[in-house]
């Protein structure tokens, strides 16, 4: 971790805890700090901390003030869409559970400091058709559907709404444990906030945050914001948490060691003490550097592409071919465009998939370069997963 990265972590600690420490700002590189905030989507947290620091260069303050207000404009537009969707679901008597970012934001000292690119809701599978109609009437359109983890992605005014009809798809780790079954209780015991709007209980909110990070670690890592979320949750609910019950559940779902490693990072970065914190993990500096070097959701989609290629049967170009041209049944399941089309249009579905993936990854040349980088990063990531104590079955 270089000097600017250390200052970056210290500034976050000042923003999310009640302990204010004066930070030596000498040696800070403004451009590096700005890029870190862009990468991890936490300009607001850093701006708030800088405002309370002495001897911060005026140029840095002005840069972060502009970045913060630009971020707030986007936040305001998205929040308007979120509130519109929640209002309509309530009027139509559809129970929905807010998970992830929007549920965590209220635990921050200022909810605006926890930016969100989307809103995640859990609803009953029996209500999905009704929800689809409601979102369509609000101007939304279904842009993607994943049947493996039962998620429908909608876009309304450039804002993504993710509708989950189940949670707990393990994906890349520990497929021997039934996480979907485990989280059914979390859904059943959700807490009512207003009419039909619910959220997880404190216990399951924390367990789910840890589970979600485990999933991201196995698929490309998780970023600083996810670690910050966990620290904020543990601090906000400190007096409510039944630590014994929490650790019992984490042991049951095979995430106890992973959680201990996360708490080691929270203690090192933010000075938080939360149960079992006498546990000290080795090699955390390697993991910390990996987290900081990734984006808000860890290392980008190209590394996940490399992971998917490595899982294919065969060697070399055969693996790439199998990944680039998946089976007919796979395309039926994952390509929204091809779902209702005749089989003869399979080649067109492959072309649509290629164009969409190329656009999302910044163009063919950038994608090609990153696939080479991703192959190397994939090896590093496997070591990180082992260090974190996850059972990865890629």
Secondary structure, DSSP 8 states (H G I E B T S, - for coil): --HHHHHHHHHHHHHHSS-------TT--HHHHHHHHHHHT-HHHHHHHHHT-SS--HHHHHHHHHHHHHHHHHHHHHHHHHHHHHHHHHHTT--EEEETHHHHHTTSSSGGGS--SEEEEE--GGGHHHHHHHHHHTT-EEEEEETTTTEEEEEETTEEEEEES-----TTB-TTS-HHHHHHHHHHT-EEEETTEEE--HHHHHHHHHHHHHHHHHHT---HHHHHHHHHHHHHTTTT--HHHHHHHHHHTT-HHHHHHHHHHHHHHH----SSTT---SSHHHHHHHHHHSBTTBS-HHHHHHHHHHHSSSSTHHHHHHHHS--HHHHHHH-TTTTTS-GGGHHHHHHHHHHHHHHHTT-HHHHHHHHHHHHHHHHHHHHHHHHTT--B--
